[in-house]
Amino acid sequence: MIAYGEFIARGELYDGYFELENGRIRIDGLEFSIDEVKFLPPVKPEKIVGVGLNYKDHAKELNMEIPEEPVLFLKSPSSVIGDKEFIVLPERSERVDYEGELAIVIGRKCRNADVESAADCILGYTCFNDVTARDLQQKGWQWSFAKSFDTFSPIGPYISTSLNPKNLGIRTYLNGRLVQNSNTSNLVFDVYSLVSHVSSILTLKEGDVIATGTPAGVGKLKRGDEIVVEIEGIGRLTNYVR
């Protein structure tokens, strides 16, 4: 796999493209075990665009109609954290949920892209957890605020740059227990349609992120939990809760 990211290994900071194979990372003529690497967030997005109700199984789970066009919201970039970092539960919320998702990372400025050219705007794909203060969302908070507390956008651990996103297994594990299990083939709007649609509304820039929606099985986080988002062809994004 060719990937893009930023990590610390043996006390040094590395960033850029690297090769990942059999648990070994090769970059600039050096080689590291993935176990000795601390990944940082692979991007610093200007904006994070979220998509709601974009899995058929999730819409069915909520007894909601499949939307006729993408349901969009924004998350604050200040909510971004990386792999192995802590999700912090805010005092004002009594119900914070995980939402495992595939994230699109934009590779170049993109405006009014059609579906056929959308792939040219994409750097690659990574794991994302659209953490949500569900009780506040249901009280009438705008989605953007209920989903934008600090630490509510875990992303990573790196970006896969050579991946076909149309048929990828996506799973979430809560304390080792499988709680979400789906496939990107169940997306209502696929990644290219999303890039085209979003870029018709606002200009996407290098490093921006589109979180493509979560499948069925969302649930509550509590102090001490370990939450893992795993996507076929990418890897595992692990975070802890406090």
Protein Blocks (a to p, Z undefined) as FASTA:
>chain_A
ZZdddddeehiacedjdddeehiaceehiacdfklpccddfbdcfbdcddehkbfklmmm
nopacdfbdcdddddfklpccehiacdddfkbcbdcdddddddddfbdcehiafklmmmm
pnbdcdddddddfklmmnopafklmmmgghiacgdjbdcfbbcfklccddddeehiafbd
cdfklpfbdfklmmmmmmmmbccdehiacdebjcehiacddehiacddddehiaccdddd
ZZ
